[in-house]
Amino acid sequence: MYAIIKTGGKQYRVAEGDEVDIELLNRGEVGTAIAFEEVLFVNDGATPQVGQPFVAGWAVHAEIVAETAGKKVVSMKYKRRKNQRRKFGHRQHYSRVKITRIGQ
C-alpha cells in the first residue's frame, strides 16, 4: 500500500515504514505525531483511488523523527573587470518524518 501526499508545495510517494525528508514543519518537536490530510492518490492493492483534488476520508499519519539540513549549495556573484566577487552558500532545512499508518 502506498499513497501520494502533498506538503510544502511538493508531492511525495510514501508507504508505511518509510522515512522521508520534507520541507521543515513548524508543527512540533521531535517525536510529535502528525497527519497529512492532503492525500492525492492511494493504492491499497485492490483499487487505486485518485483524488479530485484530494481523496476523501484518507490521511497519512507520521511521526517527526529529526530535523536535518540538506547538502550545501554554493553560489557566486561576479562582475567582470570590477574586482567584485562574492561567494555564498545555503543549506535547506528539512523535517525527517517516519510514516506510521496510511488509513481512513
C-alpha positions as CSV (number, residue, x, y, z in Angstrom):
1,M,0.0,0.0,0.0
2,Y,1.3,3.4,-0.9
3,A,0.0,7.0,-1.2
4,I,1.0,10.3,-2.7
5,I,0.7,13.2,-0.4
6,K,1.2,17.0,-0.8
7,T,3.1,19.0,1.7
8,G,5.3,22.1,1.5
9,G,4.3,22.6,-2.2
10,K,5.8,19.3,-3.2
11,Q,4.4,15.8,-3.7
12,Y,5.9,12.7,-2.1
13,R,5.2,8.9,-2.7
14,V,5.1,7.3,0.8
15,A,4.5,3.8,2.2
16,E,4.2,2.6,5.8
17,G,7.6,2.5,7.4
18,D,9.3,5.0,5.1
19,E,11.4,7.8,6.4
20,V,11.0,10.9,4.2
21,D,12.7,14.3,4.3
22,I,10.1,17.0,3.7
23,E,10.1,20.8,3.9
24,L,10.6,22.0,7.5
25,L,7.4,21.7,9.6
26,N,6.7,24.2,12.3
27,R,4.1,21.9,14.0
28,G,6.1,20.4,16.8
29,E,9.1,18.9,18.4
30,V,10.8,15.6,17.6
31,G,8.5,12.7,18.4
32,T,5.3,14.6,17.7
33,A,2.6,12.7,15.7
34,I,1.2,14.5,12.7
35,A,-1.3,13.7,10.0
36,F,-1.2,14.7,6.3
37,E,-4.8,15.3,5.1
38,E,-3.9,16.3,1.5
39,V,-3.7,12.8,0.0
40,L,-3.7,12.9,-3.8
41,F,-3.6,9.2,-4.6
42,V,-4.0,5.9,-2.7
43,N,-3.2,2.4,-3.9
44,D,-4.4,-0.1,-1.4
45,G,-3.7,-3.1,-3.6
46,A,-7.3,-3.6,-4.7
47,T,-8.5,-0.4,-6.3
48,P,-6.4,2.7,-6.8
49,Q,-8.2,5.9,-5.7
50,V,-7.4,9.2,-7.4
51,G,-8.4,12.4,-5.6
52,Q,-10.2,15.4,-7.2
53,P,-8.0,17.1,-5.9
54,F,-7.8,15.0,-2.6
55,V,-9.0,11.5,-1.7
56,A,-11.9,12.0,0.7
57,G,-11.6,10.3,4.1
58,W,-7.9,9.2,3.8
59,A,-5.0,10.5,5.8
60,V,-1.3,9.6,6.2
61,H,-0.1,9.5,9.8
62,A,3.5,10.1,10.6
63,E,5.9,11.0,13.4
64,I,8.7,13.6,13.3
65,V,12.0,11.8,13.7
66,A,14.5,14.6,13.3
67,E,15.3,18.0,11.8
68,T,18.1,17.8,9.2
69,A,19.8,20.0,6.7
70,G,20.5,19.2,3.1
71,K,23.7,19.5,1.2
72,K,25.3,22.9,0.9
73,V,24.7,24.7,-2.3
74,V,27.5,27.1,-3.1
75,S,26.9,30.0,-5.5
76,M,28.9,33.0,-6.6
77,K,28.2,36.6,-7.8
78,Y,30.8,38.0,-10.1
79,K,31.3,41.2,-12.1
80,R,34.0,41.2,-14.7
81,R,36.7,43.8,-14.7
82,K,35.4,45.3,-11.4
83,N,37.2,43.0,-8.9
84,Q,33.8,42.1,-7.4
85,R,33.4,38.6,-6.3
86,R,31.0,37.2,-3.6
87,K,30.7,33.6,-2.6
88,F,27.8,32.4,-0.6
89,G,26.1,29.2,0.4
90,H,22.8,27.8,1.5
91,R,21.6,24.7,3.3
92,Q,17.9,23.9,3.2
93,H,16.4,22.6,6.4
94,Y,14.1,19.6,6.4
95,S,12.0,17.6,8.8
96,R,12.6,13.8,8.6
97,V,9.3,12.0,9.2
98,K,8.5,8.3,9.6
99,I,5.2,7.1,8.1
100,T,3.4,5.1,10.7
101,R,0.0,4.5,9.1
102,I,-2.0,5.1,5.9
103,G,-5.7,4.8,6.6
104,Q,-9.2,6.2,6.6
